[in-house]
Amino acid sequence: MKESYIVELLNLANFKIYEKVSLSFDTGINIITGMNGVGKTSIIDAIRMLVFGKSYFGSSDKSNLAYKAEFMRAEAKLKTSKEEI
């Protein structure tokens, strides 16, 4: 059995350009679209940071801190499923 994790909810506070945002994801494919510089990659980087413990773009958590913010927070609600391979 293979266990997989699905992100159901992502909450960000003072994470890069996001002062406060809550994003919910459906099971299956989710598409993130938008103009350049609106934070699409920041969403993916927040998930990466939660999985691997660090950002793709910097070794320090300070690189994820929003401008003039004193703290940042990234939280995710995960759903697990076991699949047969």
C-alpha positions as CSV (number, residue, x, y, z in Angstrom):
1,M,0.0,0.0,0.0
2,K,1.2,3.5,-0.9
3,E,0.1,6.3,1.4
4,S,-0.4,9.7,-0.2
5,Y,-1.2,13.1,1.1
6,I,-3.6,15.7,-0.4
7,V,-3.6,19.3,0.6
8,E,-7.2,20.3,1.5
9,L,-6.5,23.8,3.0
10,L,-3.6,26.2,3.0
11,N,-3.5,29.1,5.4
12,L,-0.8,31.8,4.9
13,A,0.0,34.8,7.1
14,N,2.7,37.3,6.2
15,F,4.1,34.8,3.7
16,K,5.9,36.7,0.9
17,I,3.1,38.8,-0.7
18,Y,0.3,37.3,1.2
19,E,-0.8,39.3,4.3
20,K,-3.5,36.7,5.1
21,V,-5.0,34.1,2.8
22,S,-6.9,30.8,3.1
23,L,-7.0,28.6,0.0
24,S,-9.0,25.4,-0.3
25,F,-8.2,22.7,-2.8
26,D,-10.4,20.0,-4.4
27,T,-9.4,16.4,-4.8
28,G,-7.9,15.9,-8.2
29,I,-6.2,18.6,-10.3
30,N,-6.1,22.2,-9.2
31,I,-4.9,24.9,-11.5
32,I,-3.5,28.2,-10.2
33,T,-3.6,31.0,-12.7
34,G,-2.9,34.7,-12.7
35,M,-0.7,37.5,-14.1
36,N,3.0,37.7,-13.3
37,G,3.9,38.7,-9.8
38,V,0.6,37.9,-8.1
39,G,1.9,35.0,-6.0
40,K,1.3,31.7,-7.9
41,T,4.8,30.5,-7.2
42,S,4.5,31.6,-3.6
43,I,1.6,29.2,-3.0
44,I,3.7,26.3,-4.4
45,D,6.7,27.4,-2.4
46,A,4.6,27.5,0.8
47,I,3.5,23.9,0.2
48,R,7.2,23.0,-0.5
49,M,8.3,24.6,2.7
50,L,5.7,22.7,4.7
51,V,6.8,19.4,3.1
52,F,10.6,19.8,3.1
53,G,11.1,22.4,5.8
54,K,12.7,25.1,3.6
55,S,11.9,27.3,0.7
56,Y,13.1,26.6,-2.8
57,F,14.3,30.2,-3.1
58,G,16.2,30.7,0.1
59,S,17.8,28.8,2.9
60,S,16.5,31.2,5.6
61,D,12.9,31.6,6.7
62,K,13.4,35.4,6.4
63,S,13.2,35.1,2.7
64,N,9.5,34.1,3.1
65,L,8.7,37.0,5.5
66,A,6.4,39.6,4.0
67,Y,7.8,43.2,3.9
68,K,7.9,44.8,7.3
69,A,6.2,41.8,8.9
70,E,7.5,40.4,12.3
71,F,6.3,36.9,11.7
72,M,5.0,34.5,9.0
73,R,2.9,31.4,9.2
74,A,2.1,28.7,6.8
75,E,-0.3,25.9,7.8
76,A,-1.9,23.1,5.8
77,K,-4.7,20.7,6.4
78,L,-3.9,17.3,4.8
79,K,-6.0,14.3,3.9
80,T,-4.4,10.9,3.7
81,S,-5.3,8.0,1.5
82,K,-3.8,4.6,1.0
83,E,-3.6,3.4,-2.6
84,E,-2.7,0.0,-3.9
85,I,0.3,0.0,-6.3
